[in-house]
């Protein structure tokens, strides 16, 4: 469940601390536009890394199953966060109500996977009684540690071959609940052996397949009862969709096989902060802010995978490593019938 909790701490990594309400009040006081602009950069490595992670593990061989063959797999994936993704360049001129204390034009600040401490900035806001006000605040830091440089995911996956050389696939994560959060994921795919119908198929030493797969993940974190900030119906939602297009080439031996592939991944994530929020400063509060944040991020990139699989009777195991903007690894345990 670790990745589950990380995703829902993307906006404000201080949600569970005693000064959480102050941090959210201050960020929203800067204005929805500024808050959304900062949050988009802050959470990008988590949402992008998640797209790469959930797209792994769709194949464990270049060969397809025998006709009417059936395979059940438990697939674990991990995408890794590179050092350059732990910070971003924050440009002061991009913000209307936030500036650096020393009037710098730009500074490097942590993303959600960056250092736990961050820059102090001056925030300008309009107080309903005292008018234009300035306050010094600290931007959210990251959750930097040796345990937070990767995003793990896992699926239960099934494959079936209705036709010679054709393998249809489905994967699922049954709905998971953790305190006030819920997570659900599923996907569908197809793997087609491109030379299965050729006369030379039996004599060629390699198999060549095309894989197309779709994966969806969604979740919601309801923190209304946490009293983090005044309001009601407060929740964060996450919607992730990815498409994988892959060409796989590999050996077709009986026990041990090696495979490699090149392909394209495309994804879209939407993260939203929904509900009613009220900025509170002592006894003074602002007008309600309704559904303040909606961040959409589109991802597209090439990827290359190298792996190996071992099969003994009905049991098999495979492991592979993918080189991409977010490197990732996959391990599968497979039972064939």
Protein Blocks (a to p, Z undefined) as FASTA:
>chain_A
ZZmmmmmmmmmmmlmpmklmmmmmmmmmnojklmmmmmmmmmmmmmmmmmmmmmgokagb
fbdcdehiacdddddddddddfklmpccddfklpfkbccfklpabdcdddfklcfbdcdd
ddddddfklopadddddddddfddfklmcccdddddddddfbghiacdddddddddehja
ccddddddddddfklmpmklmmpcbdcddddddddddddddfklnomagcehiacddddd
ddddddddddddfkbccdddddddddddddddedjddddehjaccdddehkbccdddddd
ddddddddddehjbccdddddddfbdcddddddddZZ
